[in-house]
Amino acid sequence: MNRFSKKSERNLSSCHPDLQRLFRVVLEIRDCKIVEGHRIKEIQDQYFNADLSRVMWPNSKHNHRPSLGVDVAPYPIDWDDELSFYHFAGIVRGVSEIMEIPIRWGGDWDGDGDLHDQKFMDLVHFELIGRG
């Protein structure tokens, strides 16, 4: 049985209840780590300045309280294994559809299924659609 670490639990607790519900079910299928939930201004500014985010404070879904965005990676994390992130996103998207929790994934921002038309890849990012 997969379990979140204390840090993952803390990060997930900063997220919207729908994201918490979603990733608790995902965890039953695939072990994962909640990398980040809510993001404070200083961190958002740092990520923007380092080209790790395309939006400034307070325009990221991570900047809401509770957070409408979450960064989640399949565990154990191998940042060089890009395919594992695509596979994981498929699991997350499938579970979100079954649970009727509309999300957007940072590997397919426009949601058209074409993974080659993205200008910014953020394979760990998932966000709620229609909120905020």
C-alpha positions in Angstrom: 0.0 0.0 0.0 1.4 3.4 -1.0 1.6 6.2 1.5 2.5 9.8 1.3 5.5 11.0 3.3 5.0 13.7 5.9 6.3 16.3 3.5 3.9 15.2 0.7 1.0 15.2 3.2 2.0 18.8 4.3 2.2 19.9 0.6 -1.1 18.3 -0.3 -2.8 19.8 2.7 -2.2 23.3 1.2 -4.2 22.3 -1.9 -7.9 22.5 -2.8 -10.0 19.6 -1.4 -10.6 18.3 -4.9 -6.9 18.0 -5.5 -6.5 16.3 -2.2 -9.2 13.8 -3.1 -7.8 13.2 -6.5 -4.3 12.5 -5.5 -5.3 10.2 -2.6 -7.0 8.0 -5.2 -4.1 8.3 -7.6 -1.8 7.1 -4.8 -3.8 3.9 -4.5 -2.9 3.2 -8.2 0.7 4.7 -8.5 3.1 5.8 -5.8 3.8 9.5 -6.1 5.3 12.5 -4.3 3.6 15.8 -3.8 6.4 18.1 -4.7 4.6 21.4 -4.1 1.2 22.8 -3.4 0.8 26.4 -2.3 3.6 28.7 -3.3 4.5 32.0 -1.5 5.4 35.2 -3.4 9.1 34.8 -2.9 9.2 31.3 -4.4 6.9 32.3 -7.3 9.1 35.2 -8.1 12.2 33.0 -8.0 10.6 30.4 -10.3 9.4 33.1 -12.7 12.9 34.7 -12.8 14.5 31.3 -13.4 12.0 30.4 -16.3 10.5 27.7 -14.2 7.1 29.4 -14.3 5.5 31.5 -17.0 3.4 33.7 -14.6 4.3 36.2 -11.9 2.8 36.4 -8.4 -0.2 36.2 -7.8 -1.2 34.7 -11.2 -0.2 31.0 -10.7 -2.7 28.5 -9.6 -0.2 27.7 -6.8 -0.6 31.2 -5.4 -4.3 30.6 -4.3 -5.2 29.5 -0.8 -6.0 26.7 -0.9 -3.8 26.0 -3.9 -5.5 25.3 -7.2 -2.3 23.9 -8.6 -0.1 21.1 -7.5 3.2 19.6 -8.6 3.3 15.8 -8.4 5.9 13.3 -9.6 5.8 9.5 -9.9 7.8 7.9 -7.1 10.6 7.0 -7.0 11.5 10.2 -8.9 13.8 9.9 -11.9 13.9 13.4 -13.5 15.6 11.9 -16.5 12.8 9.4 -17.3 10.4 11.7 -19.1 8.2 8.8 -20.2 7.4 8.0 -16.6 5.9 11.5 -16.2 3.7 11.0 -19.4 2.5 7.6 -18.1 1.8 9.1 -14.7 -0.2 12.0 -16.2 -2.3 9.4 -18.1 -3.2 7.8 -14.8 -4.0 11.2 -13.2 -6.1 12.3 -16.1 -8.0 9.0 -16.2 -8.8 9.2 -12.4 -9.8 12.8 -12.7 -12.3 12.0 -15.4 -13.8 9.2 -13.4 -14.0 11.4 -10.3 -15.3 14.3 -12.5 -12.6 16.7 -11.3 -11.6 18.8 -14.3 -7.8 19.3 -14.5 -5.2 20.7 -16.8 -1.8 19.1 -17.1 1.4 21.0 -17.7 2.4 18.7 -20.5 -0.8 19.5 -22.6 -1.8 23.0 -21.5 -4.4 23.4 -24.2 -5.9 19.9 -23.6 -5.9 18.9 -27.3 -4.0 15.7 -26.8 -1.1 17.0 -29.0 1.9 16.8 -26.8 4.2 18.4 -29.4 2.5 21.8 -29.5 3.5 23.0 -26.1 5.8 26.0 -25.6 6.4 25.3 -21.9 6.6 21.8 -20.5 5.8 21.4 -16.8 5.3 17.6 -16.6 4.7 17.6 -12.8 2.0 20.3 -12.8 -1.7 19.7 -12.5 -4.3 22.3 -11.9 -8.0 22.6 -11.4 -10.0 24.0 -14.3 -12.8 26.5 -13.8 -11.7 27.8 -10.4 -9.8 30.9 -9.4 
